[in-house]
């Protein structure tokens, strides 16, 4: 329920205690981690774009180098964040038309 609860809280305009902000270029992205018998799972989302919740990534952590998120995953999340901004800008433009 950790990830679902965090996303529900974001939809309702609040922040779950399980959600932590990422750093650097991704500081507007929230990360939720959850462990189960299959491993550690991560969900990255943002609500910083027109109060819409964009789930940018969800994956099973595979890194063998501690808790750090692998660069390839960070790059993918950043790319999706830029895409979400473009989608939001297009939607805003259509609403004005």
C-alpha positions, -999 to +999 in steps of 0.1 A: +000+000+000+030+023+003+031+034-034-006+034-039-010+055-007+016+080-018+000+084-052-034+088-036-020+115-013-005+133-043-038+132-061-055+147-030-029+175-028-008+163+000+025+144+004+029+109+019+056+104+046+068+076+023+076+100-005+110+118-006+122+144-031+150+135-055+180+158-059+195+180-086+177+183-119+150+159-105+143+179-073+106+182-084+103+144-086+092+124-056+104+089-050+086+061-031+104+029-022+088-003-012+103-037-003+087-071-007+098-107-011+106-101-047+130-072-040+130-034-038+106-013-060+107+024-068+081+047-081+090+082-093+063+108-098+058+145-100+028+169-093+047+201-101+031+204-136-004+219-135-013+199-103-014+167-124+002+136-111+027+122-136+041+088-128+075+090-145+089+056-137+083+024-118+110-003-116+126-030-095+159-018-082+187-038-097+218-018-087+245-036-068+261-003-058+242+005-026+210+025-026+219+049-054+196+051-084+216+040-115+224+069-140+205+052-168+173+053-147+180+089-137+184+099-174+151+081-183+132+099-155+146+132-166+136+126-202+101+116-191+099+147-169+107+169-200+081+151-220+055+156-192+062+194-193+057+194-231+024+175-228+012+199-201+022+229-223+003+215-253-028+208-231-027+243-218-025+257-253-055+236-264-075+248-234-069+284-244-079+278-281 
